[in-house]
Amino acid sequence: YSLRFIKDTMKAEKARNLLVVVLPLLLRALLSPFPHSGQSGYHGSSTAYGGDFEAQRHWMEMTLHLPLSQWYKYDVTYWGLDYPPFIAYASYGMGWLSQKIVGIESVALLSSRGFEDENHKSFMRATVIAWDLIAYFPFVYLLSKRLGGPGSKGIAIFLTAVVQPALVLVDNGHFQYNQVCLGLSLGACHFMTLSDTIGVSDVIASVLFCLALNWKQMGLYYAPAVFSYLLGKCFHRSENWRKTLVNIAILGATVVGTFFLMFYPFYHFREQNESIFEVYGPIVQRLFPFSRGLFEGKVANIWCLASTKPLSVRKHIPENLQPLCALLLTILMCLPFCYNLFHLGRMGSKLSLHDKNSKVHTPPQHLQGLLWGMSGTSLSFFLASFQVHEKSILLPLAPASMLLFDSPDVIQWFSLVCVWSLWHLLTIDRLKVPYFIIVVLFFCIFNYVNTSDSNDSLKLPMPRRLKKTRVEGMTNIFIKAESSIIAMITLHIAELLVTPPANLPDLFPLLWILKGCVSFIAMWCIGLTKTSMLIKKEELVKED
């Protein structure tokens, strides 16, 4: 009955648009009363305290009261600042607002540690929703409109992206501000695919991506894809090396200028007689904490899986060589995507041109290719890089979410695997009930928007020689979405009903790691296949 009501309501354009705006905000608001990470001193045990919520609150307290020179040095043992400058500046602003709205006790230096108050919790939850509206929703809307058109298909993409269970549960439940980095990166993706040659839009894209990196260093997961595509564009239609070098210099100056504006204040307001190394050394150490180890928690990646018995890789590789091994494996997994995106950028686009006389909206080919590439390189980092956390799966999920009508079954499956892989983290945060509710709601919404316009053509125009070659065929090789989802449900039921043996207390977390890692490797293969197919289409269209 509820689904029929929603479907009938969405027939009216105004009601539909209202639903699209209200539903994601209502979902986030309804999640707000549930516990955040570390609430009431609970963090999976009775002794540990804190979590990302207290870390963010502490950064507001610290940046509000301490000079800039102390931000990355002050008591690093208690949730020390370990994110880039942009989020530090934002923390100062949010701390000032908390002081005015909630009261000075919420951000008082030292005495506010562990501060918990319902008004302050509501304020903190509201800041997450505000950043959704400022930095995530607008760029998702721009991409949705380009990929699906201004009608119901674009709205379906938007709705699918903004109600992603993993993102909603991590940012609005567990408590983080990942959506800013993700939104700015998607915005960069939008602007850098507006034209075939380097121009103003690419400068804007570079600024947005640098801001994303300065919000959260995990944005580096996208860097190989962004760099390769823009480098390819620098070589597109360049009759001589001088033009190519000018293009590279323009983008390089943009990157250097943006980072300079973000980091220079720390040098300008440095302590007396402090050298440049003393200013920036502690910042680099905080941003890249190599001492923490290969991974955090029970993350579904290659290193965590290989560290279980009987492999126990971490015991066989010297600790000082582990970062190097992770780097080499990450580079190896990123290279195929970088190669494809470089050629995609250099070739220009024929299929991305929209025929105004056509009744069928044609998604921009380069935009699709870059989204698949960004998802692929970030998956490479997630699977193989150093110091990976479960929450980092949001990085490959965000660009993949925009590809709803390119591979619906794959996107639905990947969305569910991503949130499923976060189960044990969300269990610690006491978010089991929201987990199941949001997953079921997403499943219903996804299947509605994926079938409501099934008669419309949503695929790229295919050259004759490629019509028989379907990526869906590759999907059937790598995964069976239905059986994969059934396996995830089965593991949930088994964990509820079966008590692990005494000698295998982490049996179910290990099964989660195994299933998740295999699934993410499959998604990596699908993404690589997709980017390769897009290049073949481009080449064959040019030949025709």
N, C-alpha and C positions, 0 to 999 in steps of 0.2 A: 504493500500500500504506500509506504513512504517513497519508494523508488518511482512508483507511478505518479505520485503527487509532484515529485521533483521534475519528472519528465514533462508533465502537463504544464507546470509552471514555467519551464524553460522554453516553451513554445512562444511565450510572450517575450519579446526582446528585452524590454525594460526589466521585467522580473528576472530574466536570466542573467542580465548584467549585474543586477543587485545581488543575486545569489552568488555569483562568481566573486564579488568583492567581499561580501559578508561572511561567506562560509570559511575561508581560510583564517580570517580574523577571529571569528567565533570559536573555531577549533583551538586556536592559540590561547584565547582568553579562558576557555573551559579547562585547559590544561594547567593554568596558572596556580590553582589551589593545591595541586599535587606536590609532593616533596621535590626539592631540588637536591643536587649533589651535596652531601654532607649536612643536610638539615638536621637540627637537633643533636648534633654531634655524632650522627650515624654515617658511617662510610664503609659498610660491610663488616664492621666489628664494633665492639663497644669501647675500644680504646682510642682509635684514630679519630681525628676531627678534620672537618673541612672538605673542600672540593672546589670545583671550578666556580661555584657561586661565591664562596668566601674569597677565592683568589681575585675575582673581578671586583668585589667590594673593597678588598684590601688595596688594590691598585688605585681605586678612586681616593681612598683615604691617603695613601702615600703621595700620589701626584699632587693632591690638593695642598698638602702641608709642607712638603720637602722641596728644596731647590732642584732644578733640573739635573744638576751634576750628581745627585744622589739617587735618582730614580732606579738605576740598574745596579746600585751598590748596597742599598739599604737592606739590612737583615734578610739576605737572600734565602736563609733557611726557613723563613715563614712566608710561603707563597711569593717569593721574589718575582719581580717583573721579568718575564721571559718571552714577551712578544715585541714586535717592532714598534718604532716611534708613533706611527699613526694611531694605533689603539691606545698608546700611552696618553697622547694628547686628548683623545676622545674620553679616556677615563677621567682626566682632569675636568672636562666639561660636565660629565655625568656626576662626578663627585660634587661639583659646585651646585648642580641642580638638586642633588640629594640633600645637601646641607640646607638649601632654601625650602624645599618641599617637605621632606621628612623630618629634618632637624639635624643639628650639628652632631648629636650623639651617634648618628648612623655612619659618620666618617671621621670621628674624632681620632686624632693620632694616638695609637696604642690602646686606648681605652675602648675603642670600638671593635677590637678583634673578637670575632665570634658573635657579633651583634646580630640578633634575630628579632624581627618585629614584623607583624603582618602588613603594616603600612609600608615598611621598607621593602618587604618581599614584593608587594604589589608594584611599587615603584620600579624595582629591578626588572620584574616581568614586563612592565610597560616599556622600558628602554629597549628590550629585545624586539617587541612588536614595532616600536618606532623605527628601529634600524631596518626591519623588514620593509616597511613602507618607504624608507628613504633610499636604501641601497640595493634591495633585492627585487621587490615587486616591479619597479619601473623597467629594469633591464630585462627581466623575464618577459614582461609585456612586449617590449620591442622585438625580442627574438621570436616570441609566439606569433606576432603579427606577420613577421617576415616568413616564418616557416609554414604557417597555416592559413595566412590571409586574415582579413579583418572580420570574418564571420565566425561561425560556430567552431570551425576547426582550430583557429587561432586561440579561441577561448578555451577549448579543450586542452590544448598544450599548456596554456597558462595555468589552468586549474590543476592539471596533473603535476606540474612542477612545484606549485606553491603548497600543495598538501602532501608532499613526499613525507611518509611517516618517519624515516630516519632523520631528516632535517628538523622536522617539527619536534620530535622527541628529544633530540640532542640540544637544540637551541632553546626551545621553550619549556622543556621538561628538565633535563639534566642541568642545563644553563650554560650557554656560550653565545658568542657573537659570530659564528661561522658565516652567517648569511651575507655579511658585508664583504668579506674576501670573495665569496662565491659570486655575489651580484656584480661586483666590480670586474671580475674576470669575465663573466658573461657579457658585460657591457663592452669590454675590450674586444671580445670575439665579434660582437655586432659591428663595431666601427671598422675593424680591420678587414672586414669582408664586404664593405660597401663599394669598393672599386678595385680594378685590376692593378693599378699602379699606386706607388707611394704618394700620399697626399695628406691633406689636413686631417682626414678621418683616421689615418694611421698614427698621426701624432697624438690625437685624442685617445686612441686605443692604447698607445704606449704609456700615456699618463695614467689612465685608468688601471692598467695592469701593474704599474709601479706602485700605485696606491694600494692595490690588493696585496702586493708583496709586503708593503709597509704596514699592513693591518695584521697579517698573519703569514709567517715565513713558510707555512705549508703551501702557499700559493706557488712556490717554486716547483711543485709537482706539475704545473702547467707550463713552466718556462721552456722546456725543450720544444713543445708543440708550437708555442707562440713565436719563439725565436726562429724555428725552421720555416714556418709559413711566411713570416715577414722577410726573412732573408731571401726566400724564393721570389717574393714580390719585388725586392730590390733589383733582381736580375731580369724581371719581366719587361719586355720591350725596351731594353737598354742597348742602344746601338754601339756604345763604347763604355770602357771601364770608368771613365770620369763620371758619367751619369750614375752608374752603380755605386761608386764610392760616395757620391753626394747623397744618395738615398740612405746609405748605411750611416753616414755622418749625421744626417738629420735625426734618424731614430736614436742613434747613440747619444747625441746631445740631449735629446728629450729624456732619455733614461737617466743620464748623469745629472741633469738639471733637477729632475723630480727627486732623486735620492739626496741630492745636495740640500734641497729645501727641507726635507724630512730630518736629515741628520745634522745639519750645520748648527742648529740651536744648542746642541750638546757641547759643541766646541766653543761657541760664543759665550755660553754661560758656565764654562769650566771653572774649576777651582784654581786658585792662584798657583802659578808655576807648574801646572799640570801639562804634560806633553800630549801630543795627539794620540800616541799609543796608550797612554794612561786613560785618555778619555774614551776611546772606542774599543780598547781591549776588553773591558768588562762587558760591554754591550754584545760583542761578538760571542763571548763565552756564554752569555745568558741565552742568546738566540740559537746557538748550536751546541747543545750540551752533550758532547760525545761520551761523557762519562756515564750516562744513564743506561747504556747497553743497546742491544740490537732492536728491542721492541719493548712496549709497555703493555701490561695486562696479558690477556689471552687473545691476541689478534690473529685473524685468519689469513696469514701470509706465509710465504715460503720459509722464512727463517724460524718463525715460531713452530711451524709444522716439523721442520727439520731438526728442531731442538728437542723434540720428544724422543723417548726411547723407542727403538734401539739406536736411532741415528745419533742423537745428542751432539749435533754439529758444534754447538758453542763450546763444548769441552775439548774438541779436537782442533779448533782454530784459535790461535793466540788472541787474546783480547785486543792487543794493539793492531792486529791485522783485520779484525772484523769490520771496521768502517771501510777499509779498502776493498775487501771482498764484496761488501754490500754495494759500494759505488760501482764496481766493475759489472756486477750483475744488473744493476739498475740501468747503466748505460747500454748494455747489451739488449735489454728489453725495450728501451726507448728508441734505439736506432732505426728499426723498421718504420715506426710512425714518423720520425723526423725526416727520413728519406722520402716517404710518400707526401708529407706536407710541404717539403721544400719544392718538389716537382709540381704539386698542385698550385702553390703560389707562383711559381715561375711560368707556368703554362697559361695563366689567365683562365677566364671562364666563358664558355659558350652556352652552357645549359642554364646558367643562373639568370639569363636575360628573360624578363617576363613579357609575354605576348599580351598586349592590352586587349586584343580582340578575342583572346581565348577565355572561355568560361571556367577553365581549370586553373587554379593557382599552382604555379611551379615553384617549389622551394629552391632557394639559392644553393647551388651545388657546393660552392666553396664554404659556405656557412655550415652545411651538413658535414663536410669533410673535416673542418677545423674542430667541430664539436666532437666528432668521433675520435679525432687525434688527441684532443685535450683529455678526453676520458681515458684513452689508451695510455698516454704517458703518465697520467696520475695513477692509473692502475699499476703501471710498471713500478712507480715509486712505492705504492702501497704494498705490493707483493715482495719487493726486493731491497728497498732502501734501508737505511739505518735509523733507529729510533722512531718506529712507527706505532701509532696508537689506533685503537679500534675506530675512533671517531673520524680518522682520516679518510674513511671510505666515502665520506660526503663529497670529497673532491672529484672522484670519477663519476659519482652519481649525478651531480648538478648538471654538467653538460649533456649527459645521457638522457636526463629527464626531458630535454627539449626535443628529442628525436622520437616523440610518441608515434607519429604517423609514418616514420621511416621503417621501424620494426616494432610494432605494438607488442607482440608476444615477448620479444627479448627485453623490452623496456619494463614491462610489467614484472617479468621474472626477476630481472636485475634489481628493481626497486624493492621487491619482497626479500630477496637474498640479503641486500644491504641492511635493512632494518632487522632481519632475523639474526644477522651476525653480531648485532649490538645487544642481544638478549641478556647476556650475563652482566654487562655494564648497567643496563636498565634495571635489572633485578636488584643490584646493589643500591640503586637510587629509589627503589620501591615504586617503580613505574610499570608494574606488570599490567594493571588494569588499563591504563591509557594505551599501553602497547597493543593489546588485543583490540580495543575499541578503534583506534586509529588505523590499524592494519585492515580491519574489516571495512571500515568506512572508505579507505583508499581503494580497496578491491572493488567495492560497489561503484564508486565514482569512476574509476578507470574503465570498468567494463561498460558503464553507461556511455561515456564520451567516446569510447572506441567503437561502439556499434550504432550510435545514433545517426551517423552520416556514412554508413558503410557503402552506400551506392555511389558516393563521390570518389573520383580518382585522386589519390593522394601521392602517387609515386612520381619520381623523376621520369621524363621521357627517355625511353631506352632505344638506342640504335638497334637495327635489325639483328646484328650478330650477337647481341647480349640478351635478347628477349627470353631465351631459354635458360639463361644463367641467373638463378635467383639466390640471393643471400639467405633466403629462408631455408634453402637446401642445406647450406652450411650450418645454419642454426640447428637443424635436425641432427647433424653429425655431432655437434659439440654438446648439445643439451636437449632434453625433452622437458619443456617448461612444466608441463603438468606433473610428470613424475618427480621432478626436482621439488616442486612445491609440496607434493604429497610426502616426500622424504622429510622435509622440514617440519611439517605438521606431526609426522610420526615421531620424530625426535622430541618434540614438545610433549607429546603424550607419554612417551617412554620415560622422560625425565620426571614427570609427575607421578608415574606409577611404579617405577623400578628404582630400587635402592642400589647404588653402585657398590661393588665389592670393596671390602676394607682396604685391599691392596691397590685399588684403583679409584681413589676418591675424586679424581678429576676426569673421570671417564666421559661425562657428557660435555664438559668444556672442550675436551680433545676431539670429540666427534663433531662439535661445532666448528672447530678449527679446520678439520679435515674437509668437511662438506663445504665450508665457506671458501677455503683456499682453492679447491678444485673448481668451484663455480666461478670464482674471480678469474682464474686462468682461462676458463672457457670464454668469459666475457672479453678478456684480452684478445683472444684469437678472433672473436667475432668483430671487434673493433678494427683489427688489422685487416681483416677481409673486406670490411666496408670501405676503408680508406683506399685500399688497392683497387676495388671495383670502381670507385669514383674516378680514379685516374684513367682506367681503361675506357670508361664512358667518354671522358673528355678527349682522349686520343682518337677514338673511333668516330666521334662527331666531327672532329677536325678533318679526318680522312674523307668522310662522306661529303 
